[in-house]
Structures are given as structure tokens and as C-alpha cells.
Amino acid sequence: MTHQYRIRTTVLATGLLALTALGACNKPAEPELVVPPSPPMTLGTQVDDTVITSGVKSALIADDLVKSLDLQVETRKGVVQLSGFVDSQAQIEQALALTRAVAGVTDVENGISLKGAPGTVGSAIDDTAVTGRVKSALLADPGIKSLDISVLTFKGEVQLTGFVNSPDQIEQAGKLAAAAEGVSGVKNELMIKK
């Protein structure tokens, strides 16, 4: 058997496994006797959430009023959480309307804040450093699943968004963010996974 034939066989087998796994997502779920308080996400739900997130981002990018690069979009089980900083209330309202119109969206959580006076290049650099310090503090805490937390900073105000497992994690993330050097305030918009 040639090396090239083995590679083709491996690629083919991997592709078939992936298709089988995706096909299994469409089968109806078997009823469970015990329902956990927060059921784990299935591959199908994760794919659906990824498609919803992409749809929302595409809608925001296509709109002239909304500066979508200033917004974060996170989705869990159809619930979309928008966060970031924009220049006007009209941008917030337009972003919410566009998000609600995307197929699969079951609810929208608004975590968008108004920027206020424009910042300087120096404050943008400071905000980047603050964001880095907050992310580092979250990563260093073993009790927080920080990869599910988005951190944005504008003029020292830190905005935390995303989905975590418990109210304790929400509280701890807020404390860690507030303790980071250069933070003037924290807007904690974290939500508990459902």
C-alpha cells in the first residue's frame, strides 16, 4: 500500500466520520429519565448557534448605520447577546432590529453601550492594555471558564459579556475585572448558560 493511498484512505475515513456525526444531529433525541439542570450543548446546537452568529454578523456588516466591527455577537441556544460600544441610540436600535430578524434567533440580550465623547489614540492603546489585563486575570482563575467571556474596554470602562455556568462565576469575573489596573468601571452583562 502506497503512502499516498494511505493518506487518501485516512482523509476519506475522517470525512465519513464527520458526515456520520453531523447526520446524527438530525435524529430526534431519545427521552431521558433524568434531566440535568443545565444540559450540555449538542453538536447540532453548537452548529445552529454558529450559523445564527454568522447571520447576525453578516446583517450588521451589510448595514450602513451599524458599525459592526464595534460589536460582539455571542449566541447560546438561540439567545443572541450583543455587546460593544457605539456612537448613537439609533445604532443600538438598528442592531437590535437586524438581530431579531435573523432566522433562529429566539431572544436578544442588549449589552450595547454608548461611547460618549470620542477617545484619543492614547486612550485606545490604554483600553487595549486594560482588556489584556482583564483577560489575563480571567484566564488565571481556574474557577472561571474565561473562553466563554468577551471583554471590551472603552475609556477604562470594561464590558463583560458571554455565558458562564453560575452566579458565582459572574460575580468572580466582575471582581477580577474591577481589580485590574486601569479599570474605571465594569459593566457585567454575563449570563448563566441555560
MODALIN-V498597 format. One record per residue. RES is the residue in one small letter. PSI is psi in whole degrees, 0 to 359 (none if undefined). OMEGA is omega as a letter, one per 30 degrees, with the letter a starting at -180 (999 if undefined). Layout:
# MODALIN-V498597
res=RES psi=PSI omega=OMEGA
res=RES psi=PSI omega=OMEGA
This chain:
# MODALIN-V498597
res=m psi=130 omega=a
res=t psi=160 omega=l
res=h psi=319 omega=a
res=q psi=322 omega=l
res=y psi=320 omega=l
res=r psi=319 omega=l
res=i psi=313 omega=l
res=r psi=317 omega=l
res=t psi=318 omega=l
res=t psi=316 omega=l
res=v psi=317 omega=l
res=l psi=315 omega=l
res=a psi=318 omega=l
res=t psi=318 omega=l
res=g psi=318 omega=l
res=l psi=320 omega=l
res=l psi=317 omega=l
res=a psi=317 omega=l
res=l psi=321 omega=l
res=t psi=316 omega=l
res=a psi=318 omega=l
res=l psi=323 omega=l
res=g psi=326 omega=l
res=a psi=336 omega=a
res=c psi=336 omega=a
res=n psi=350 omega=l
res=k psi=145 omega=l
res=p psi=143 omega=a
res=a psi=142 omega=l
res=e psi=140 omega=l
res=p psi=139 omega=l
res=e psi=146 omega=l
res=l psi=322 omega=a
res=v psi=125 omega=a
res=v psi=117 omega=l
res=p psi=155 omega=a
res=p psi=324 omega=l
res=s psi=91 omega=a
res=p psi=146 omega=l
res=p psi=153 omega=l
res=m psi=140 omega=l
res=t psi=166 omega=l
res=l psi=321 omega=l
res=g psi=318 omega=l
res=t psi=319 omega=l
res=q psi=319 omega=l
res=v psi=315 omega=l
res=d psi=314 omega=l
res=d psi=322 omega=l
res=t psi=319 omega=l
res=v psi=318 omega=l
res=i psi=313 omega=l
res=t psi=315 omega=l
res=s psi=319 omega=l
res=g psi=318 omega=l
res=v psi=313 omega=l
res=k psi=319 omega=l
res=s psi=317 omega=l
res=a psi=320 omega=a
res=l psi=321 omega=l
res=i psi=323 omega=a
res=a psi=346 omega=a
res=d psi=130 omega=a
res=d psi=331 omega=a
res=l psi=322 omega=a
res=v psi=129 omega=l
res=k psi=87 omega=a
res=s psi=339 omega=l
res=l psi=344 omega=l
res=d psi=0 omega=a
res=l psi=146 omega=l
res=q psi=142 omega=l
res=v psi=123 omega=l
res=e psi=142 omega=a
res=t psi=138 omega=l
res=r psi=116 omega=l
res=k psi=43 omega=l
res=g psi=348 omega=l
res=v psi=121 omega=a
res=v psi=131 omega=l
res=q psi=119 omega=l
res=l psi=138 omega=l
res=s psi=164 omega=l
res=g psi=189 omega=a
res=f psi=131 omega=l
res=v psi=171 omega=a
res=d psi=334 omega=a
res=s psi=159 omega=l
res=q psi=327 omega=l
res=a psi=322 omega=l
res=q psi=321 omega=l
res=i psi=310 omega=a
res=e psi=320 omega=l
res=q psi=318 omega=l
res=a psi=319 omega=l
res=l psi=316 omega=l
res=a psi=316 omega=l
res=l psi=319 omega=a
res=t psi=315 omega=a
res=r psi=333 omega=a
res=a psi=351 omega=a
res=v psi=134 omega=a
res=a psi=135 omega=l
res=g psi=347 omega=a
res=v psi=122 omega=l
res=t psi=334 omega=l
res=d psi=156 omega=l
res=v psi=127 omega=l
res=e psi=122 omega=a
res=n psi=112 omega=l
res=g psi=21 omega=a
res=i psi=135 omega=l
res=s psi=154 omega=l
res=l psi=141 omega=a
res=k psi=320 omega=a
res=g psi=215 omega=a
res=a psi=145 omega=a
res=p psi=145 omega=l
res=g psi=172 omega=l
res=t psi=172 omega=l
res=v psi=321 omega=l
res=g psi=319 omega=l
res=s psi=329 omega=l
res=a psi=320 omega=l
res=i psi=317 omega=l
res=d psi=317 omega=l
res=d psi=322 omega=l
res=t psi=318 omega=l
res=a psi=319 omega=l
res=v psi=314 omega=l
res=t psi=317 omega=l
res=g psi=318 omega=l
res=r psi=320 omega=l
res=v psi=315 omega=l
res=k psi=319 omega=l
res=s psi=317 omega=l
res=a psi=320 omega=l
res=l psi=318 omega=l
res=l psi=326 omega=a
res=a psi=343 omega=a
res=d psi=115 omega=a
res=p psi=344 omega=a
res=g psi=358 omega=a
res=i psi=131 omega=l
res=k psi=81 omega=a
res=s psi=347 omega=l
res=l psi=343 omega=l
res=d psi=9 omega=a
res=i psi=129 omega=l
res=s psi=137 omega=a
res=v psi=123 omega=l
res=l psi=146 omega=l
res=t psi=137 omega=l
res=f psi=119 omega=a
res=k psi=42 omega=l
res=g psi=347 omega=l
res=e psi=122 omega=a
res=v psi=136 omega=l
res=q psi=123 omega=l
res=l psi=127 omega=l
res=t psi=161 omega=l
res=g psi=192 omega=a
res=f psi=130 omega=l
res=v psi=176 omega=a
res=n psi=338 omega=a
res=s psi=162 omega=l
res=p psi=328 omega=l
res=d psi=321 omega=l
res=q psi=323 omega=l
res=i psi=312 omega=a
res=e psi=315 omega=a
res=q psi=319 omega=l
res=a psi=319 omega=l
res=g psi=318 omega=l
res=k psi=316 omega=a
res=l psi=318 omega=l
res=a psi=316 omega=a
res=a psi=330 omega=a
res=a psi=347 omega=a
res=a psi=143 omega=a
res=e psi=133 omega=l
res=g psi=357 omega=a
res=v psi=125 omega=l
res=s psi=341 omega=l
res=g psi=160 omega=l
res=v psi=129 omega=l
res=k psi=102 omega=a
res=n psi=104 omega=a
res=e psi=20 omega=a
res=l psi=148 omega=l
res=m psi=154 omega=l
res=i psi=136 omega=l
res=k psi=140 omega=l
res=k psi=none omega=999
